[in-house]
Amino acid sequence: MRTTLLALALCPTILAPTPAGAAPLCDELWGERNAVYAEAGYCFRTPRGIRAFGNAGCRFDDIRDVPLSARDRQKVSAIVREEQRSGCRE
């Protein structure tokens, strides 16, 4: 996943998925974004999030309360932009 983000940062057009090819990229981006929140103690609510990350040791029920470093905020913002560009986010 980190390789994907590095590639996107260096050349944002390197991965220009077609609608049919967007799902694997979207899944990878979703995982990378939510891993940041999981590491910071977010308590996932969705079955997908709980399956992927669990809630053991979670501390924050509201994603807005999760304390992220400036670096993590930048990382999440970059992922969200790529998700939007790729048609991943509603």
TAWOFEN-V768331 format. One record per backbone hydrogen bond with DSSP energy under -1.0 kcal/mol. NH is the residue of the N-H (numbers start at 1). CO is the residue of the C=O. E is the energy in kcal/mol with one decimal. If there is no record, write none. Layout:
NH;CO;E + NH;CO;E
This chain:
5;1;-2.0 + 6;2;-2.5 + 7;3;-2.7 + 8;4;-2.5 + 9;5;-2.4 + 10;6;-2.2 + 11;7;-2.7 + 14;11;-2.5 + 26;22;-3.2 + 27;23;-2.6 + 28;24;-2.2 + 29;25;-2.8 + 30;26;-2.7 + 31;27;-2.3 + 32;28;-2.4 + 33;29;-2.8 + 34;30;-2.6 + 35;31;-1.8 + 36;32;-1.1 + 37;33;-1.2 + 38;34;-2.7 + 39;35;-2.6 + 40;36;-1.1 + 41;38;-1.5 + 42;37;-2.4 + 43;60;-3.1 + 50;46;-2.6 + 51;47;-2.7 + 52;48;-2.4 + 53;49;-2.7 + 54;50;-1.6 + 58;55;-2.0 + 59;41;-3.5 + 60;41;-2.3 + 65;62;-2.2 + 73;69;-2.6 + 74;70;-2.2 + 75;71;-2.3 + 76;72;-2.8 + 77;73;-2.4 + 78;74;-2.4 + 79;75;-2.3 + 80;76;-2.8 + 81;77;-2.4 + 82;78;-2.0 + 83;79;-2.8 + 84;80;-2.6 + 85;81;-2.7 + 86;82;-2.2 + 87;84;-1.2 + 88;83;-3.3
